[in-house]
């Protein structure tokens, strides 16, 4: 079915469901570090929380960064960091720096 054939309201529901699934997946995969996501995909959980906050702002809703991050992480960001974040390896840092230079 071509995308144009999907009712806009249904498309929005499908997109929202896919987004929720992505967030659930990232919450479950705490072994995947944000720097890994940045190095491989060019975005991370923090990017998602920023995009969420920006979408809220575009609709006139004030959503503090900490609250947007909690929506994505499923817990306060500092708690997620303490539980799951590891120090980036020299290789991860080098890959991140290289990707930043290429942009």
C-alpha positions in Angstrom: 0.0 0.0 0.0 1.5 3.4 -1.0 2.1 5.8 1.9 -0.4 8.2 0.2 -3.2 5.6 0.6 -2.8 5.6 4.4 -5.2 8.0 6.1 -3.1 10.8 7.8 -4.6 10.0 11.3 -3.7 6.3 10.9 -0.2 7.2 9.7 0.3 9.4 12.8 -0.9 6.5 15.0 1.5 4.1 13.2 4.4 6.5 13.5 3.6 7.0 17.2 3.5 3.2 17.8 6.8 2.8 16.0 8.3 5.6 18.1 7.0 4.0 21.3 8.5 0.6 20.2 11.9 2.3 19.6 11.9 3.9 23.0 10.9 0.6 24.7 13.7 -1.2 22.7 16.3 1.4 23.8 15.1 1.2 27.4 15.6 -2.6 27.3 19.0 -2.4 25.6 20.9 -0.6 28.3 24.0 -2.4 27.1 24.0 -0.2 24.0 25.8 3.1 25.0 24.8 6.4 23.6 28.2 6.8 22.0 27.6 3.5 20.2 24.4 4.9 18.8 26.0 8.1 17.8 28.9 6.4 16.1 26.7 4.0 14.2 23.5 5.9 13.6 24.3 9.6 14.2 21.7 9.9 17.0 21.2 8.7 20.6 18.7 8.7 23.4 19.6 12.3 24.2 18.8 13.3 20.6 15.4 11.6 20.9 14.7 13.5 24.1 15.7 16.7 22.4 13.5 16.1 19.4 10.6 15.2 21.7 11.2 18.5 23.7 11.4 20.5 20.4 8.1 18.9 19.2 6.4 19.9 22.4 7.8 23.4 22.1 6.5 23.7 18.5 3.1 23.0 19.9 3.5 25.6 22.7 4.2 23.1 25.5 7.1 23.8 27.8 8.8 20.6 28.5 12.0 20.8 30.5 15.0 18.9 29.2 15.1 16.7 32.3 11.5 15.7 31.9 12.0 14.9 28.2 15.0 12.7 29.0 13.0 10.9 31.7 10.3 10.1 29.0 12.9 8.6 26.8 15.1 6.9 29.4 12.2 5.7 31.6 13.9 7.1 34.7 15.8 10.3 35.6 18.9 10.7 33.4 21.3 10.8 36.3 19.9 7.5 37.5 20.3 5.9 34.1 23.9 7.2 33.9 24.7 5.8 37.3 23.2 2.4 36.5 24.1 1.9 32.9 26.6 4.4 31.4 30.2 3.2 31.0 33.3 5.3 30.3 33.7 5.5 26.5 36.7 3.6 25.2 39.5 5.4 23.4 38.2 3.7 20.2 34.7 5.0 20.7 35.9 8.5 21.4 38.1 8.4 18.3 35.2 7.2 16.1 33.0 9.9 17.6 35.6 12.6 17.0 36.1 11.4 13.4 32.4 11.5 12.7 32.1 15.0 14.1 34.9 16.2 11.8 33.1 14.7 8.7 29.9 16.7 9.4 
